[in-house]
């Protein structure tokens, strides 16, 4: 029997997971790999930006609270390089900090909770099934960062 290569549209989706908590990173990576996705991981914003510059990712899933660069700054910097990136923000502080899709620039904001696994898997599938959105690079809180794209790129 001859091996027939899969059509180009059958490419396995590439997901970048970003979290400084290694246990959370490992758990989410295992979950998404079981669903058939190729997963790359980064333990911080700078590492994530390096990977993002080298490879095309179909979805980026990032934690909010990380040292040196929080999830919102990471989102802004990814969006300034690729406005159509599909991004999910995870945080245990969604309600206290008022984190929303509008205020963060993410496509989806998910609360770290018992329901996180279901929300994450549904959100990834939904984002992969739709064309990339053209979101602005900045968030409602960071409009001045949007105007200073040159500054963000030089950081």
C-alpha positions in Angstrom: 0.0 0.0 0.0 1.4 3.4 -1.0 1.6 6.2 1.6 -0.4 9.2 0.4 0.6 12.5 2.0 -2.1 14.5 3.8 -3.4 17.5 1.9 -2.0 20.9 2.9 -5.2 21.9 4.6 -4.7 18.9 7.1 -1.8 20.7 8.7 -1.7 20.1 12.5 -2.4 23.3 14.3 0.5 24.9 16.1 -0.1 26.4 19.5 2.3 28.4 21.7 1.7 28.1 25.4 3.2 30.8 27.7 3.3 30.5 31.5 5.9 31.0 34.2 4.2 28.2 36.2 5.8 25.0 34.9 3.1 22.7 36.4 0.3 24.7 34.6 2.4 24.7 31.4 2.9 20.9 31.5 -0.8 20.2 32.3 -2.1 22.4 29.4 0.5 21.0 27.0 -0.6 17.5 27.8 -4.2 18.3 27.4 -3.8 20.1 24.0 -1.4 17.4 22.7 -4.0 14.8 23.5 -6.4 16.7 21.3 -3.9 16.4 18.4 -2.2 19.9 18.4 1.5 20.6 18.1 2.6 22.5 21.2 5.5 24.8 21.9 6.1 26.3 25.3 7.7 29.4 26.7 8.1 30.3 30.4 8.0 34.1 29.8 7.2 36.9 27.4 10.7 37.3 25.9 11.1 33.6 25.2 7.6 33.6 23.6 8.4 36.5 21.4 11.6 34.8 20.2 9.6 31.6 19.3 6.8 33.7 17.7 9.4 35.4 15.5 10.8 32.1 14.3 7.5 30.1 13.7 3.9 30.7 12.7 1.5 29.7 15.5 -2.2 29.2 14.9 -3.1 30.1 18.5 -1.1 31.7 21.4 -2.3 30.9 24.9 -0.7 33.1 27.6 -0.9 33.6 31.3 -1.5 37.1 32.5 0.7 37.4 35.6 4.4 36.7 34.7 7.6 38.4 35.8 9.3 41.0 33.6 6.4 41.0 31.0 2.8 40.4 31.8 0.3 38.8 29.3 -1.1 42.1 28.2 2.3 43.5 27.1 3.0 40.2 25.3 -0.3 40.4 23.5 0.4 44.0 22.4 3.8 43.0 21.1 2.5 40.0 19.3 -0.3 42.1 17.7 2.1 44.8 16.6 4.0 42.1 14.7 0.9 40.1 13.6 -2.4 41.8 14.1 -4.4 38.7 13.1 -2.9 36.4 15.7 -5.4 34.4 17.6 -4.7 34.8 21.4 -6.2 33.4 24.6 -5.4 35.0 27.9 -5.6 33.0 31.1 -5.7 34.5 34.6 -6.8 33.9 38.1 -7.4 37.6 38.4 -9.9 38.2 35.6 -12.7 39.7 37.7 -10.6 41.7 40.3 -8.5 43.3 37.5 -11.4 43.7 35.1 -9.6 41.7 32.4 -11.8 41.5 29.2 -11.2 40.9 25.5 -11.5 44.7 24.9 -9.1 45.7 27.7 -6.4 43.1 27.0 -6.5 42.7 23.2 -7.0 39.0 23.5 -9.6 37.1 21.5 -10.7 35.2 24.6 -10.1 35.7 28.3 -10.5 32.6 30.5 -10.6 32.5 34.3 -8.2 29.9 35.8 -10.7 27.7 37.6 -12.2 24.2 37.7 -14.0 25.0 34.3 -10.8 26.2 32.6 -10.1 22.9 30.7 -13.5 22.9 29.0 -13.3 26.6 28.2 -9.7 26.3 26.9 -10.5 23.4 24.6 -13.7 25.0 23.2 -12.0 28.3 22.7 -9.0 26.8 20.9 -11.4 24.9 18.6 -13.5 27.9 17.9 -10.6 30.2 17.2 -9.1 27.6 14.8 -12.4 27.3 12.9 -12.6 31.0 12.1 -10.3 33.2 10.0 -7.9 35.4 12.0 -9.4 38.6 13.2 -7.7 41.9 12.6 -7.4 43.2 16.1 -5.6 46.4 17.0 -2.1 46.0 18.5 -3.0 48.0 21.6 -5.7 47.5 24.2 -8.1 50.1 25.6 -5.7 50.6 28.5 -2.6 50.7 26.2 -3.6 53.0 23.4 -0.4 55.0 23.7 1.6 51.8 23.2 -0.2 51.3 19.9 0.9 54.7 18.7 4.5 54.0 19.7 5.0 50.8 17.8 8.6 51.7 17.1 9.2 51.9 20.8 7.7 48.5 21.5 9.7 46.9 18.8 12.9 48.2 20.2 12.3 46.8 23.7 
